[in-house]
Amino acid sequence: MKNTLFTLLCLFSLTAPALAQTQPAAKEHRVVFHLATDDTLVYQMVIRQVNNILNVWPTAKIEVLANSLGISMFRREGSKLEKPVQALTEKGVIFAVCQNSMRAMKLTKDDMLKQATYVPVGVAELVMKQEDGWSYIKAGF
């Protein structure tokens, strides 16, 4: 009995490190940020947070959805964020702007950064993303 127990312990000690190093299947991370403020500090924070996520999960799917005053982040005029937005777009991040909010503010696609994509109704986009299992993050302080 002692020999059997000793043998089992030896076998387990040889296989345990291999089992511990086995990685689970990669999980697909999908995150939608909701931006509804014209606070430029929040814009910078969103850029940092998106970069932080991509540093941990380089294949994560990320969308930044702007509605209401948040669409100001994507205004071409006086933008200081075009370069970081472009860099994140090149990594696959989607920057979506609510067309309802654009109409309310009398803005056109010509007023927006070229990296922007458009959704008819921002809150509906958020609902659909959450129904599809995306993690929701409200941007702001």
Phi and psi restraints in degrees (value plus and minus 20) as a CYANA .aco file:
   2 LYS   PHI     -84.4   -44.4
   2 LYS   PSI     -58.5   -18.5
   3 ASN   PHI     -85.3   -45.3
   3 ASN   PSI     -59.7   -19.7
   4 THR   PHI     -85.3   -45.3
   4 THR   PSI     -64.5   -24.5
   5 LEU   PHI     -82.9   -42.9
   5 LEU   PSI     -63.0   -23.0
   6 PHE   PHI     -82.5   -42.5
   6 PHE   PSI     -62.1   -22.1
   7 THR   PHI     -83.2   -43.2
   7 THR   PSI     -64.9   -24.9
   8 LEU   PHI     -82.3   -42.3
   8 LEU   PSI     -61.4   -21.4
   9 LEU   PHI     -81.9   -41.9
   9 LEU   PSI     -62.7   -22.7
  10 CYS   PHI     -83.2   -43.2
  10 CYS   PSI     -65.1   -25.1
  11 LEU   PHI     -82.2   -42.2
  11 LEU   PSI     -63.4   -23.4
  12 PHE   PHI     -83.0   -43.0
  12 PHE   PSI     -61.0   -21.0
  13 SER   PHI     -85.7   -45.7
  13 SER   PSI     -47.1    -7.1
  14 LEU   PHI    -100.4   -60.4
  14 LEU   PSI     -52.4   -12.4
  15 THR   PHI    -112.5   -72.5
  15 THR   PSI     -43.1    -3.1
  16 ALA   PHI     -78.2   -38.2
  16 ALA   PSI     -65.9   -25.9
  17 PRO   PHI     -80.5   -40.5
  17 PRO   PSI     -57.7   -17.7
  18 ALA   PHI     -86.0   -46.0
  18 ALA   PSI     -60.3   -20.3
  19 LEU   PHI     -86.2   -46.2
  19 LEU   PSI     -58.9   -18.9
  20 ALA   PHI     -85.9   -45.9
  20 ALA   PSI     -48.7    -8.7
  21 GLN   PHI    -107.2   -67.2
  21 GLN   PSI     -27.2    12.8
  22 THR   PHI     -89.3   -49.3
  22 THR   PSI     105.6   145.6
  23 GLN   PHI    -110.8   -70.8
  23 GLN   PSI     117.9   157.9
  24 PRO   PHI     -88.1   -48.1
  24 PRO   PSI     140.9   180.9
  25 ALA   PHI     -76.2   -36.2
  25 ALA   PSI     119.3   159.3
  26 ALA   PHI     -81.4   -41.4
  26 ALA   PSI     111.0   151.0
  27 LYS   PHI    -111.0   -71.0
  27 LYS   PSI     118.9   158.9
  28 GLU   PHI    -104.0   -64.0
  28 GLU   PSI     101.9   141.9
  29 HIS   PHI    -120.4   -80.4
  29 HIS   PSI     110.6   150.6
  30 ARG   PHI    -150.0  -110.0
  30 ARG   PSI     102.0   142.0
  31 VAL   PHI    -150.6  -110.6
  31 VAL   PSI     112.4   152.4
  32 VAL   PHI    -137.1   -97.1
  32 VAL   PSI     105.3   145.3
  33 PHE   PHI    -114.8   -74.8
  33 PHE   PSI     113.5   153.5
  34 HIS   PHI    -125.7   -85.7
  34 HIS   PSI      97.3   137.3
  35 LEU   PHI    -135.8   -95.8
  35 LEU   PSI      96.6   136.6
  36 ALA   PHI    -154.5  -114.5
  36 ALA   PSI       6.6    46.6
  37 THR   PHI    -148.4  -108.4
  37 THR   PSI     137.0   177.0
  38 ASP   PHI    -120.7   -80.7
  38 ASP   PSI      -1.4    38.6
  39 ASP   PHI     -97.8   -57.8
  39 ASP   PSI      94.9   134.9
  40 THR   PHI     -86.8   -46.8
  40 THR   PSI     -45.2    -5.2
  41 LEU   PHI     -86.1   -46.1
  41 LEU   PSI     -55.3   -15.3
  42 VAL   PHI     -87.4   -47.4
  42 VAL   PSI     -58.2   -18.2
  43 TYR   PHI     -79.1   -39.1
  43 TYR   PSI     -65.8   -25.8
  44 GLN   PHI     -84.4   -44.4
  44 GLN   PSI     -58.2   -18.2
  45 MET   PHI     -84.2   -44.2
  45 MET   PSI     -61.8   -21.8
  46 VAL   PHI     -81.8   -41.8
  46 VAL   PSI     -64.4   -24.4
  47 ILE   PHI     -78.3   -38.3
  47 ILE   PSI     -65.3   -25.3
  48 ARG   PHI     -83.1   -43.1
  48 ARG   PSI     -65.1   -25.1
  49 GLN   PHI     -85.0   -45.0
  49 GLN   PSI     -60.1   -20.1
  50 VAL   PHI     -82.7   -42.7
  50 VAL   PSI     -64.5   -24.5
  51 ASN   PHI     -81.8   -41.8
  51 ASN   PSI     -59.6   -19.6
  52 ASN   PHI     -81.4   -41.4
  52 ASN   PSI     -63.8   -23.8
  53 ILE   PHI     -82.7   -42.7
  53 ILE   PSI     -64.4   -24.4
  54 LEU   PHI     -87.4   -47.4
  54 LEU   PSI     -47.0    -7.0
  55 ASN   PHI     -87.7   -47.7
  55 ASN   PSI     -54.3   -14.3
  56 VAL   PHI    -105.7   -65.7
  56 VAL   PSI     -63.3   -23.3
  57 TRP   PHI    -146.3  -106.3
  57 TRP   PSI      62.0   102.0
  58 PRO   PHI     -78.7   -38.7
  58 PRO   PSI     -41.3    -1.3
  59 THR   PHI    -120.2   -80.2
  59 THR   PSI     -11.2    28.8
  60 ALA   PHI     -80.3   -40.3
  60 ALA   PSI     124.2   164.2
  61 LYS   PHI    -113.0   -73.0
  61 LYS   PSI     105.9   145.9
  62 ILE   PHI    -151.8  -111.8
  62 ILE   PSI     115.6   155.6
  63 GLU   PHI    -148.3  -108.3
  63 GLU   PSI     113.3   153.3
  64 VAL   PHI    -125.5   -85.5
  64 VAL   PSI      93.4   133.4
  65 LEU   PHI    -124.3   -84.3
  65 LEU   PSI     101.0   141.0
  66 ALA   PHI    -130.6   -90.6
  66 ALA   PSI     111.3   151.3
  67 ASN   PHI    -158.3  -118.3
  67 ASN   PSI     155.7   195.7
  68 SER   PHI      32.1    72.1
  68 SER   PSI    -156.6  -116.6
  69 LEU   PHI     -89.0   -49.0
  69 LEU   PSI     -35.3     4.7
  70 GLY   PHI     -83.6   -43.6
  70 GLY   PSI     -41.5    -1.5
  71 ILE   PHI     -87.3   -47.3
  71 ILE   PSI     -34.1     5.9
  72 SER   PHI     -81.3   -41.3
  72 SER   PSI     -44.3    -4.3
  73 MET   PHI     -79.6   -39.6
  73 MET   PSI     -47.2    -7.2
  74 PHE   PHI    -125.5   -85.5
  74 PHE   PSI      -9.3    30.7
  75 ARG   PHI     -91.6   -51.6
  75 ARG   PSI     112.0   152.0
  76 ARG   PHI     -86.6   -46.6
  76 ARG   PSI     -62.1   -22.1
  77 GLU   PHI     -81.7   -41.7
  77 GLU   PSI      98.3   138.3
  78 GLY   PHI      51.1    91.1
  78 GLY   PSI      -4.5    35.5
  79 SER   PHI     -87.3   -47.3
  79 SER   PSI     112.2   152.2
  80 LYS   PHI    -126.4   -86.4
  80 LYS   PSI     -16.3    23.7
  81 LEU   PHI    -130.2   -90.2
  81 LEU   PSI     -16.4    23.6
  82 GLU   PHI     -80.3   -40.3
  82 GLU   PSI     -61.6   -21.6
  83 LYS   PHI     -85.6   -45.6
  83 LYS   PSI     -69.9   -29.9
  84 PRO   PHI     -85.4   -45.4
  84 PRO   PSI     -53.8   -13.8
  85 VAL   PHI     -85.1   -45.1
  85 VAL   PSI     -62.3   -22.3
  86 GLN   PHI     -82.1   -42.1
  86 GLN   PSI     -64.5   -24.5
  87 ALA   PHI     -81.2   -41.2
  87 ALA   PSI     -60.9   -20.9
  88 LEU   PHI     -92.3   -52.3
  88 LEU   PSI     -55.0   -15.0
  89 THR   PHI     -80.6   -40.6
  89 THR   PSI     -59.7   -19.7
  90 GLU   PHI     -85.9   -45.9
  90 GLU   PSI     -39.9     0.1
  91 LYS   PHI    -113.1   -73.1
  91 LYS   PSI     -15.4    24.6
  92 GLY   PHI      78.7   118.7
  92 GLY   PSI     -17.9    22.1
  93 VAL   PHI     -92.4   -52.4
  93 VAL   PSI     116.7   156.7
  94 ILE   PHI    -119.3   -79.3
  94 ILE   PSI     111.4   151.4
  95 PHE   PHI    -133.7   -93.7
  95 PHE   PSI      85.1   125.1
  96 ALA   PHI    -126.5   -86.5
  96 ALA   PSI     118.0   158.0
  97 VAL   PHI    -139.1   -99.1
  97 VAL   PSI     116.3   156.3
  98 CYS   PHI     -94.8   -54.8
  98 CYS   PSI     101.9   141.9
  99 GLN   PHI     -91.9   -51.9
  99 GLN   PSI     -49.0    -9.0
 100 ASN   PHI     -80.3   -40.3
 100 ASN   PSI     -64.2   -24.2
 101 SER   PHI     -85.4   -45.4
 101 SER   PSI     -58.6   -18.6
 102 MET   PHI     -81.4   -41.4
 102 MET   PSI     -64.9   -24.9
 103 ARG   PHI     -81.8   -41.8
 103 ARG   PSI     -62.2   -22.2
 104 ALA   PHI     -82.5   -42.5
 104 ALA   PSI     -51.4   -11.4
 105 MET   PHI    -117.6   -77.6
 105 MET   PSI     -14.0    26.0
 106 LYS   PHI      37.0    77.0
 106 LYS   PSI      25.0    65.0
 107 LEU   PHI    -130.2   -90.2
 107 LEU   PSI     131.6   171.6
 108 THR   PHI    -138.7   -98.7
 108 THR   PSI     153.4   193.4
 109 LYS   PHI     -82.0   -42.0
 109 LYS   PSI     -47.6    -7.6
 110 ASP   PHI     -86.0   -46.0
 110 ASP   PSI     -42.3    -2.3
 111 ASP   PHI    -102.6   -62.6
 111 ASP   PSI     -30.2     9.8
 112 MET   PHI    -125.5   -85.5
 112 MET   PSI     139.6   179.6
 113 LEU   PHI     -79.4   -39.4
 113 LEU   PSI     126.6   166.6
 114 LYS   PHI     -86.1   -46.1
 114 LYS   PSI     -40.1    -0.1
 115 GLN   PHI     -97.8   -57.8
 115 GLN   PSI     -32.7     7.3
 116 ALA   PHI     -88.9   -48.9
 116 ALA   PSI     123.4   163.4
 117 THR   PHI    -132.0   -92.0
 117 THR   PSI     151.2   191.2
 118 TYR   PHI    -150.9  -110.9
 118 TYR   PSI     121.0   161.0
 119 VAL   PHI    -144.5  -104.5
 119 VAL   PSI     124.4   164.4
 120 PRO   PHI     -82.0   -42.0
 120 PRO   PSI     -65.1   -25.1
 121 VAL   PHI    -155.3  -115.3
 121 VAL   PSI      92.6   132.6
 122 GLY   PHI     -78.8   -38.8
 122 GLY   PSI     -66.1   -26.1
 123 VAL   PHI     -87.1   -47.1
 123 VAL   PSI     -52.8   -12.8
 124 ALA   PHI     -85.6   -45.6
 124 ALA   PSI     -58.8   -18.8
 125 GLU   PHI     -80.4   -40.4
 125 GLU   PSI     -62.5   -22.5
 126 LEU   PHI     -82.8   -42.8
 126 LEU   PSI     -62.4   -22.4
 127 VAL   PHI     -82.4   -42.4
 127 VAL   PSI     -66.1   -26.1
 128 MET   PHI     -82.6   -42.6
 128 MET   PSI     -61.8   -21.8
 129 LYS   PHI     -81.1   -41.1
 129 LYS   PSI     -65.3   -25.3
 130 GLN   PHI     -87.2   -47.2
 130 GLN   PSI     -57.4   -17.4
 131 GLU   PHI     -83.9   -43.9
 131 GLU   PSI     -49.6    -9.6
 132 ASP   PHI    -106.4   -66.4
 132 ASP   PSI     -14.8    25.2
 133 GLY   PHI      73.6   113.6
 133 GLY   PSI      -9.7    30.3
 134 TRP   PHI     -93.0   -53.0
 134 TRP   PSI     124.7   164.7
 135 SER   PHI     -98.8   -58.8
 135 SER   PSI     117.3   157.3
 136 TYR   PHI    -125.0   -85.0
 136 TYR   PSI     110.6   150.6
 137 ILE   PHI    -147.7  -107.7
 137 ILE   PSI     102.4   142.4
 138 LYS   PHI    -103.8   -63.8
 138 LYS   PSI      99.8   139.8
 139 ALA   PHI     -98.5   -58.5
 139 ALA   PSI     114.5   154.5
 140 GLY   PHI     125.1   165.1
 140 GLY   PSI    -199.4  -159.4
